Amino acid sequence: MDTNTHTLSRVRWSIGINGALSVAFGVMVLAWPGISLYALTILFGAYALASGIVGLVHAASVKEGRGWMALSSVLGIGVGIAVLVWPSISALSLLYVIGAYAIAMGVILVGGAFWLPVDGVDSSMFILAGLVSTLFGIVMFVKPGDGALVLLGLIAAFSLVTGVSQLIVAIGGRRMVDHDLRHMSGAAV
């Protein structure tokens, strides 16, 4: 396996695991509508910290793209620790922290499309995932919500959409497009 293939494989695993963590976090928020702000803060802090640790472990195992993976991982670890150290954060402050995290991760994902050894559909999938994350972050700043249910809905929506986007990137846009093209060409015959 060449270096680019190994790096891309490790990046996909890291993004896939982070996507699964994000989806699990979003499902937990939706399944626990009466969650307290304290519990939500701890849950988000644990999610961000776990996501950062997973990325850092994967970053240690690659040569190309290590800086990109380390940057996104350190961001997750930093946000996770900050939120866990400050569990009495207000709902609005938590929303802004999550919004800033979403924007920063979005920028890092878009950067990954250019820094990592990806091209074509894979690069487009990184950009799409980054734009989705950035858009949710901006929405959280512009429309911070009027109550707890709106806050939970925004956080769950961000987590689910980001997680699904990351899972799509991890699966590989090129493989999905190739599969669809083979399927369509087989059906047309």
Beta strands, then each sheet from edge to edge (+ up, - down):
end
